[in-house]
Amino acid sequence: MNEEEMKEQAALKNLANYWDGQFAMGSDGNGVVPDDWIAPPQVVCDRIVAAVKRLREGKQFSDMSVLVVGCGTSGLSEALHQKGFGSITSIDISSVAIEEMRLKAAHVGEWVVGDCTKLPTLFEPQTFDLCVEKGTADSLLFRIPKALRFAAIEKYFNGVFRITKQDCVFCIASPRRKFPLSRKSDWGTAWSWEKSSVASSDMKIVGEKRDTAYLHVLTKNQP
Ligand SMILES: C[S@@+](CC[C@H](N)C(=O)[O-])C[C@H]1O[C@@H](n2cnc3c(N)ncnc32)[C@H](O)[C@@H]1O
């Protein structure tokens, strides 16, 4: 392992410890550690469902496999399950969050402890039809040292590209209108990105003053 990789490993370990600490505090009902960040799960789920119906008309939800990245203790996986998606895998870097969800919502699907910057080591290529997240890319961008942020976000997004099918839909709910990617990134040509497709007052950022969030909807361009 070179020096850069060692720094990256240390940063990811700190990240896991940070989130384990957050989830270990538990939700006290006063918003110290919310079950859901960014926006209520049902609101985001409905927007995702609308995007999938529009972009993949005629496709049966029951035939679709879904990956929820950085699920935390959010109700988003459960909300998607209730919409009838065929299989749902939810991953998070925090083993505390995953343990809680395995106890609380085992019926929803698989709950996996995993790092979203290493997705190709966890899943086979072209496994998922739909990948969703709420606040995960966002948290990568402010919870790890500045020098490593671009690399982390690119590894995450490139990993999603690899483990999803050609006709997958990738939805990111975030307070950010844009995601900074390095100039070298091939994101501009690999994906079509409906920027800021949703900016609505019904997507509240839990625990923060801002009341606007966005749903970014990405589809792969033809090779
Ligand atoms: C702002 S919270 C959002 C949690 C949940 N998605 C929600 O909407 O409430 C960010 C989540 O991303 C997870 N996370 C952060 N870095 C991660 C990584 N490298 N791999 C997987 N999950 C990560 C955290 O553990 C945490 O659950």
The ligand as an SDF file (V2000), in Angstrom:
LIG
                    3D

 27 29  0  0  0  0  0  0  0  0999 V2000
  -26.1890   11.9900    6.2000 C   0  0  0  0  0  0  0  0  0  0  0  0
  -26.2830   10.2800    6.6150 S   0  0  0  0  0  0  0  0  0  0  0  0
  -27.6960    9.7610    5.6450 C   0  0  0  0  0  0  0  0  0  0  0  0
  -28.2620    8.4670    6.1310 C   0  0  0  0  0  0  0  0  0  0  0  0
  -29.5280    8.0040    5.3680 C   0  0  0  0  0  0  0  0  0  0  0  0
  -29.2330    7.7530    3.9790 N   0  0  0  0  0  0  0  0  0  0  0  0
  -30.6420    9.0180    5.4890 C   0  0  0  0  0  0  0  0  0  0  0  0
  -31.0970    9.5230    4.4740 O   0  0  0  0  0  0  0  0  0  0  0  0
  -31.0340    9.2990    6.5920 O   0  0  0  0  0  0  0  0  0  0  0  0
  -24.9250    9.6040    5.6480 C   0  0  0  0  0  0  0  0  0  0  0  0
  -24.8640    8.0940    5.6740 C   0  0  0  0  0  0  0  0  0  0  0  0
  -23.8440    7.6550    4.8020 O   0  0  0  0  0  0  0  0  0  0  0  0
  -23.1160    6.6140    5.4370 C   0  0  0  0  0  0  0  0  0  0  0  0
  -21.7700    6.6150    4.8490 N   0  0  0  0  0  0  0  0  0  0  0  0
  -20.8450    7.5910    4.9450 C   0  0  0  0  0  0  0  0  0  0  0  0
  -19.7410    7.2550    4.2750 N   0  0  0  0  0  0  0  0  0  0  0  0
  -19.9830    6.0260    3.7460 C   0  0  0  0  0  0  0  0  0  0  0  0
  -19.2060    5.1320    2.9550 C   0  0  0  0  0  0  0  0  0  0  0  0
  -17.9530    5.4400    2.5810 N   0  0  0  0  0  0  0  0  0  0  0  0
  -19.7660    3.9780    2.5830 N   0  0  0  0  0  0  0  0  0  0  0  0
  -21.0370    3.6460    2.9720 C   0  0  0  0  0  0  0  0  0  0  0  0
  -21.8000    4.4430    3.7260 N   0  0  0  0  0  0  0  0  0  0  0  0
  -21.2780    5.6240    4.1100 C   0  0  0  0  0  0  0  0  0  0  0  0
  -23.1520    7.0000    6.9050 C   0  0  0  0  0  0  0  0  0  0  0  0
  -22.8580    5.9340    7.7630 O   0  0  0  0  0  0  0  0  0  0  0  0
  -24.5660    7.5060    7.0450 C   0  0  0  0  0  0  0  0  0  0  0  0
  -25.4540    6.4680    7.3070 O   0  0  0  0  0  0  0  0  0  0  0  0
  1  2  1  0
  2  3  1  0
  2 10  1  0
  3  4  1  0
  4  5  1  0
  5  6  1  0
  5  7  1  0
  7  8  2  0
  7  9  1  0
 10 11  1  0
 11 12  1  0
 11 26  1  0
 12 13  1  0
 13 14  1  0
 13 24  1  0
 14 15  1  0
 14 23  1  0
 15 16  2  0
 16 17  1  0
 17 18  1  0
 17 23  2  0
 18 19  1  0
 18 20  2  0
 20 21  1  0
 21 22  2  0
 22 23  1  0
 24 25  1  0
 24 26  1  0
 26 27  1  0
M  CHG  2   2   1   9  -1
M  END
$$$$
